[in-house]
Amino acid sequence: MIVSALLTSVGINTALCVLFFTCYSILRKQPSNYKVYVPRLLAEGISKRKKRFNLERLIPSPDWVAKAWTLSEEELFSLAGLDGVVFIRTITFCLKIFTFAGIIGILVLLPVNCWANQMQEFDVTDFADNSLDVFTISNINSGSNWLWVHFCAVYIVTGFICLLLHHEYKYIASKRISHFHSSKPQPHQFTILVRSIPTSSSCSVSESVESFFKEFYPSTYLSHVVIRHTSKIRSLLEARAAFVFFKSRYGAATASHMQLSVNPTQWITEPVPEPRDVYWPFFFESFMRRWISKLLAIVATTFFTISFLIPVVIVQGLVNLNQLEVLFPSLTSILTIKFVTQIITGYLPSLILQLFLKVVPPVMRLISSIQGYISNSNIEISACNKVLSCTIWNVFLATVFSGSVLTQLSLILDLKSIPWKLAVSVPAQASFFITYVVTQGWTSVLSELFRIIPLICSLISKPFTSPEHEIDVPSIPYHRDVPRVLFFGLLGITYFFLAPLILPFLLAYFCLAYIIYRNQFINVYAPKYETAGKYWPIVHNTMIFSLVLMQVIAMGSFALKKLKPASAWMLPLPVLTLLFNEYCRKRFLPVFIAYSVESLIHKDREDQKDTGMAEFYGKLVFAYKDPSLLPIQYSSNSDSLITPLLS
């Protein structure tokens, strides 16, 4: 691809940015669009529909940008919870990385690449007709000492990213602990789910639960509720599950994290989510049915990921003009037109891939929902991991090694050749991914702002709904947006030393994302449940993977350029990076899995001074209620009384 094709793509998307910002600034002021652009404020009564016409509604204004920019982290926490804070800090984390890497890449690496002439000399007078390869490491002569500049850049940026990762992991872990310490008593902190309860003809499920926990947890056991599926044949079913309530967080945590029976398929326990986060269908399933569900989810994910190679192959066909001319000889005359060629090779492939990628998040969430999870938040975290893996495999690896599935599998099996093949293939796709950032990246955040699908749905449903219709406040789909942000982070880390020209476009993307998502948290989204920052380990692991991938590519690139000492000295870097990751995993990850005994007992001691705990215990047995679940029996324990949570 030549520079003019990239400039065409940038010009189109810049025009779209201006158009979207202008339209949004006008549309958001129209009272009929409030439920699309400010549903949160409307539901909370902060914003009201104005009936009188005002000329100001037709004049675009950037006041929303200022509000989003000045939003403090404490205000963001109150609006979006700790998950929202983690998401925005992920964006600012990437901004810090690519600001630092951009200084090195644009001011140091880019001139070095341009001054070399292995592929072609950089023509200043005819800038638009230069190949984008002039700006990449491919343009440096084999054996050139200028490659040591890239070697130093890889070490420096790796060190900077690791320092930032440690700081962020430590900060978010401390925020998670302080969030727990400052929280009021919550039902899920005192409750566990028990499944596969053994029964006999002489005693019921309820009696089995009560006798078991009174025997083994006499000081902390409070009460229980047996749950069964509500249906016409309820009397024929044993959904052998129960909510068990404890007097302390420590008692609940101890019971949920230990194997209660010598038979690991009986008395299976796990912590329950907060009541608003519960996903009811898998509360009744047996050990075997949940195991089969997980197996089916793995098969479905694998099949979908492999089948997604079809659109990738189509996109790669558009990038390669020679393939198009062979497949469609009738297009040969059209493909000679310069502007048409620039659109087809520069803009169209990324746009088509973007349309196909829209399908991935909802499909992965559907697959995760049949995997046996009992909370919506765990379903979303699982879907987030699946979407991220699918995107990296299909958009990055399949594009880099454009070919059949067997070709990609043979690459994985031949581990020794991976650095060399990556070094050859990744720089060759630099122009595609630069365009991908401009089209997919910029367009995705603009569509997030514009909310085109909710706007269309609102316009269609307007004649059938009354103005007093209840406002549906959406929650942000983290399983869609977190993988997208992380994938652009991976592209930036991978390409910063190969093709530093990608960095300004990535910075533009993250700046747009920073403003737009903060605006959405203010006006649009409200959290329906909270994971207390559990998305950060996904962010950390993805960044470590990106660093190791970049280092392996650097090893192969230096070897390919016949600078073997640089390739050899690159070997310690992935080892050091993985050691750093192991340290972080031991030091910080346990905080995101379970709270410490110290924290639990500290909160339990605070509760002893709280006069409202007796009332809280009385309401606890009524906290988990759903139309599809019916409490059948209550424990005879006298401590389990007794006021409904909702009157």
N, C-alpha and C positions, 0 to 999 in steps of 0.2 A: 504494500500500500504506500502511496505517496502522501506527502503532507497535505496537498490540496483536498484529498478525500477526507482526511481527519478534520480539516478546517470546515468542510461542508457539514459534517456531522455535528461539530461543535456549534456552528452557526445555527443549524436547525434547532438544536436543543436549547441554545441560549434564547432564541426567539420564543420557544415554548415556555421557558422559565418566565420571561417577561409577561407573556400572555396569561399564564396560569396565575401569577402573582396579582396581576391587574384584575382578572376575573374574580379571583377569590376575595380580594379587598372590596369588591362591589357586592358579590353574592352574599357574603357573610352579614351584610348590613340589612338584607331584605328580611322582614319578619317571617315570611313564608318559608325561609330557609333556616330558621333558627334551630329546628330540631336536627338539621344536618350538620351545621357548623358550630353550634353552641349548645348541644343537648344537655351537657352537664350543668351549665349555668341555668338553663331553662328549668331543669328538674329540681335544682336547689333553690329556685326562686330568685336567683341573683339577677337574671336577665328576664325581661318581660317583652312580649310582643307589642310593638308600637303600631297603632292603627292609622295614625295620621301620616300623610305623605310628607317627606322631607327631602329637599334637593340634595342634602348631604349624602343620602344613600347612594346616589349615582356617581359620587366622587371617590375614587380609590384613595385609601390612606394607609400608611405603614405603621399605625399606632400599635397594632398587634405584635409587630416585630419587637418594638421597645419593651412591651410587657413580657414577652417571652425571654428576652435578653436579660432583663433585670430580676427574673425569678430566682430567689435564693434556694439553696439546697433544703433548708428547713421547710420552706413553703412547698417545694416539690415533694418532700416526704409526706407532708400533710395531705397533698392532693393525690399522689400516686403510690404511696407506700415505699417500702425499701426496694421492691422490685423496680419501680420507676426510677429510683435514685441509681440503682445498679445499671439500668439500661442507658441513662444519660451519661453516667460516668464511663461506660464503655465507649460512647461516642467521643467524649472529651479525651479519653485515653488514646484513641486512634488519632485524634487531632494533634496531641502532643508528639506522638511517634512520628507522624508524617510532616509535622513542622520541622522537627529536628532532622529527619532523614531528607526532607526536601531541601534544606540548606546545604547539606552535603551533596545531594544528588544533582541539584540544579547548578550550584555554584562551582562544584568540583568535578563530579563524574561526567556530567553532560558535556562540558568543554573538552574533556579528555577523549570522550567517544567521538566527538565531531572532528577533532584535529587529526585523528587517525584516518587511514585511507585504505584499509584492507578491502572493503567492499566498493566504496566509491568516495570521492572527495566531496566535502560539504560545499555547496554552491550558495554563497550568500546572496548573489544577485538574482538568482531564480529560486527563492526559498520554497515556494509552493510545490515545485517539481522535484524536490529532494525526496528520496525514499526514507521512510521512517527508520529503516535499518541503520542509517547514518547516525542516529541518536542512541543506538544500543551498543552493548559490549561486543557485538558481532563485528563492528567496524574496526576494532583494534587488531593490529597485526599480531600474528602468533609469535610468542616469545618476547613480546614487548615488555619493557620494565614498567610501562604505565599501568599494567595490570596490578602492580603492587598497591596502587591507589585504591582499586576496588577491593583488594584483600584487606587493607586497613579499614575501609568503610564498613565491610561486613562485620569485623570484630567490634568496631566502635558502636554501630547501631545495635548489635546483639547485646552488648553490655548495657546500653541505655534502656532497651526494652525490658531486660531482666530486672533492672533497678526499679522501673516503673511498675512492673508486674508485682514485685515484692511489696512495694508501697501500697498498691491498690488492694492486694489480697489482705494485707494487714489492716488497712483502713476499713474495708467492707466487713471483715470478720469482727472487728471491734464494734462496728455499727450494728451488726446482727446480735451481738451479745447485749449491747446497751438497749436495743429494741426489746429484747426479751425481758431485761430487768425492769424496764419502765412500763411494761404491759400489765394490764389488770388480769385477774384470774380468768382463763378461757376454758370452755368445756373440753376442748381437745387435749389440753395439758394434763387432764385428770382421767382420761378415758382411753381404753384400748379396745381393739376388736379381737374377739376370740372365735376361731372357726374350727371345724372338724372336731366338735365336742363329742367324746365317746359317751354312749348311752347304753342303758340296759332296760330290760322289761320291768325291773323293780323301781326305777327312778326316771324322772323326766329330764329334759335338757336343763331346765331351770334349777332343778334340785342338784344335778351334777355340777353345774357352775358354782352354785352357792357352797356346796360342801368342799369343792376343790379349793376355792380361793379363801374360804374361812380356815382351811387347814394350813395352807402354805403362805398366805398373806394375812394373818389374823389382825395385825396392827394397822394395816393400811387399806384393806378391802372395805369398800363402802356399800356398794349395791351393784345390781346388774339388770339388764333388760334383754330378754330373749327376742330375737327378731326372726320373722318368717315371712315368706312371700304371700301377699294378699291375692287370692284367686278363688274361683269356685271350688277348686279341689284342694283347698288349704289343709283340710283335715287329713289328706293323704300324703302331704309333703312334710319332710323333716329338712328344712333349711337350718342346718345345725350351727347357728351363729349367735353371738351375744355381744352386746356392749357391756363392758365391765368398768365400773367407776371406782376410783380410789380417793382416799382422803388427802393424798399428797401427790405432787408431780414426781417426786422421787420414786414412790411406790409404783406409779403407772409406768415410768420409764424402765424400772427394773424388770417388771413383768413383760413389757413389750420387746425387750432386747435379749431375753434369755429363753433358752429352750425349756419348756415347761414339762415335757414328757420324755421318757426314754424312747418313745416312738415319735420320730420327728414329723410324721404325717398327722398326728393328733395334737390337740390343744395348740394350734398354730395361732400366734399372736402377732399383731403389728400395731403401731400407733395409728390413731384415727386422725383425719384432717379436721380442720375447723368446720362447723356445721354448714356454712355457706359453700364449702369447697367439696362437699361429699358427692361422689359419683356412685349411685346406688346399685347398678346392675350386677356388680361382681361381689357384693357383700355375701351372697349366698353360695357362691361357687365352691366346689370341693377342690382339694389339692390337685387332683388329676385334671379336672376341667380347666383350672387356671394354668397348669403346665402346658396343656394342649393349646390353650389360647395364645400363650407366649410363642409357642412353636409356629403356629399359624401366622402370627404377626411377623415373625422373622422371615418366613417364606414369602409372604405378601410384599414385605419391604424389599427383599432381594429381587423379586420378579418385577416390581414397579421400577426399581432403580435400573435394572438391565434394559427393560423395555423403553426407558427414557432415552436410550442411545439413538433411537430413530430420529427424533427432532434434531439431535446434535449432529448427526450425519448430514441431514438436510442443510443445516446452517453451514457446515464446513464446505458443502458443495457450492453454496453461494459465494463463499470467500474465494474459492478457487475458480477463476474465470475459465481456465483450460478445461476443467471438468464440465462446466456449463455448456461450453461450445460443443463438446463431444456428445453430451446428453440431449441438447436441444440445438441442432444445427441451424434451425430457422431463426434463432436469436443472434446469430453471428453479426448481422448488419447492425442490430440495435446495440450490441455490446461494444461496438466501435465508437459510440458516442461517449465523450469523456464524462459528461455530467451523469449519464445513466450508469456508467461504470462505477463512478464514485458513490452513488446512492446504493447500488447493489452490493458492492464489496465493503463499504464503510458503515452504512446505516442499517440496511435491511437485515443482515444476519443477526445482529444484536437484538433488533426489535422482534424478530420471529422467536428467538430464544426466550425473550422476556415474556411473550404471550404464553409459551409452553410452561414456563416456570410458575405461572399463576396457579396452575393445577396442583403443584407439589404440596404446599402447606395443608390445604384441606384434606387431601388424600392421606398424608402422613398422620394427620390428627385422627382421621377415621380409623386407620390401622392401629394407632396407639390406644384408641378407646376400647378395642377388643382384646387388649393385652393383659387384662386382669387387674388394672389399677382401680383403687377405690377413691381416688381424688382427682378432680379436674386439673389441679396444678401438676400432679405427677404425669398425667396424660399429656399436658402441654410441654413439660420438660422433655418427655420421651419424644414427642413429635418434633421438638426443637432439634434434638440430636439427630433424628432421622433426616429432617430437611437439610441440615448442615452437611451430613455425610453424602446425601444424594447430590447436593449442589457441588461439593468438592469433587466427587467422583465424575459426574457427568459434565459439568460446565468447565472445570479446570482440567482434570486428567484426560477425559475423553476428547476434549478439544485439542489438548497438547499432543496426545497420541492418536490423532484422528485416524480411525481404522476400525476393524472388527473387534468384537468382544474377545475373540481368541487372541488377537494381537495384544490387547491390554492384559489378559491373564498371563500370557507368556512373558510379558515384561515383569509382572509381579514375581513369577516363579524364578526368573533369572535375576537374582538380587545384585550380582556383581556389576551388571550392565546398567543398573538404574541411574547412577550419577551421570554416566556418559550420555545415555539417551535423553535424560532431562536437560542436560547442557545443550544438546542439539535442538530439541523440540521446543523448550520453553521460550527462548529468545525469538524463535521463528513466529510465535503467536503473539508477540508483543503488540503489534498493531491492532489485532482483534480485541485484546483485552483493554487497550486504551480506549477504543471505541465503545467497548462494552460498559466501561465505567461511565462514559458520557451518556449513553443511551439508557441502559438499564438502571444505572445509579441515579442520575439526575431525574429521570422520568419517574422512578419509583417513589422518591420522596415528594415530588410534585403531585403525583396522584394521591399520596397520603394526605396532603394538604387539601387538594381539591375535592376529594371524596366523591368521585364521579358516580360510582355505583349507588351509594346511599342517596345521592342527589337525584339520580334517575328514578330510583324506587320511590322517593318522596313525591316527585312530580306525577308519577303514575297513580299512586295511592291517594293523592290529595283530594280528588272528588269523592272518595269513599270513606274518608275519615273526618271526624269533627275536630275543631280547634282544641277541644278539651280532652282529646285523646291522650292517654298516658304516654309520657315520653320514655322511650327506650334508650337508656344511656349505655353505650357499648364499652367493652373493656379492650385494651390493646392486645392484639394477637401476638404475643411474644414469640410463639413458635414460627411465625412468619418473618418478623422484623429482626430478631436477634441473629438468626443465621445469615440474613442479608448483610447486616452490618459487619459481621465477622468474616464473611467471604470477601468483602471489599478490603478488609484488613489483611487477609491472606494475600490478595493480589498485590497490595502495596508493599508488604514485607518481601514477597518473592521477587518482585520486579524492580525494587528500588535501586539495586546496583546493576541490573541487566538493562533496564529501559527507564531511567529516571524521569523521562518525559511524562510518565503516568502520574507522578506525584502531585502536580498542580491540579489535575482533574479530580484526584481523590480528595484533596483538601477542600475543593469546592463542594464535593458531595457531602463530606462530613460537616462542613459549615452549614449547608442547607438542612441536613438532618438535625443538627443541634438546635436550630431555631424552630424548625417545623414541629419536631416531636415535643418540645417544651410547650409550644402553643397548643398542641393537641391535648396534652395533659391538663392544661388550664381550662380548655373550652369543651373538649369532646369526651375524653376517656375517664372512666372511674373504675377503680379496681373491684373485681367481684370476689377475689380471694387473694391471699398473700403467701408467697413462699419464703419470705424473709431473706431474700438475696441469693437463693440457690442457683440463679443463673450465672453467677460469677465463676464458679468452677468450670463451666462450659467455656466461658470467655478465656480463662487462663489456659485451659488445655488446647484450645484452638490456636492461641498465640504461640504456645510452645511447639505445636505441630508446624505452624507457619515458619518459625525460626529454623527448625531442623530441616524442613524442606528447602528453605533458602540456602542453608549451609551445604546440603548435599548437592544442590545445583551449582553452588560456587565451586565445590570440589571438582565436579565434572567439567565446569567451564575453564578452570585454570589448567586442568589436565588436557582438555581439548585444545587450548591455546598454547600448549607446550611450555607451560611454566610449572613444572613438576614440584619445585620447592614450595610454591604457594599452595598447591593442591595438598601436599603432605602436611604443611603447617595448619591446614584447615581441619584436619582430622580431630584434634583435641576439642574443637569448638562444639560440635554436637554432643560429645561426651559431657562436657562441662554444662551445656544447656540442660541435658537430661538429669544430671546430678542436681542442678538447681531446681528442676521441676520436682524431683523426689523430695528435696528438702521442704519445698512449699506444700507438697502433698502430706508430709508428716506433720508439718507445723500448723497449717491453716485448715486443711480439708476436714478434719474431724469436727471442727466448729459448725460446718455446714451439714453434717450428717446427724448429729445429736448434740444436745446441750450437756455440759459437764455436770458431774455430781455437785461440784462447788456451787454452780449457778442454780441448780434445782433446789438444793437444801437452803441456800440463801433466800430464795423466793418463798419456800415453804415456811421458813421462820418468820418472814414478814407477814405471811397469812395468819399466823397464830395471834398476831396483834390486831387483825382485822375483824371487827365485830360483825361484818356483813357476810362472813364465810358460811355461817349456818344457813342463811337464806340461799346462798350460792349452791350449797350441797343439795338443798331441797329442790332446786330447779334443774339440777344436773341431769336427772334421769329423763327429762323431757326435752333436752337440747337437740337430740337427733331424731327428727320425725320427718317422714316423707309419705306422700300418698300411696306409694307402692310398698311401704313397709308398715306393719301394724304391730305395736307392742302387745304381746300376749300375756306375759306373766311378769310380775315384779317380785323382787326378793322380799322375803319376810323380815329382813334386817330392819330393826327399828330406826337405824340411822338414816334410812333412805327417804324420809319424808321431805317435800310433798307439795309444793306450790307449782302450778304450771308455769313454764317459762314465758309462754304467750297466753295472756288471758283472752 
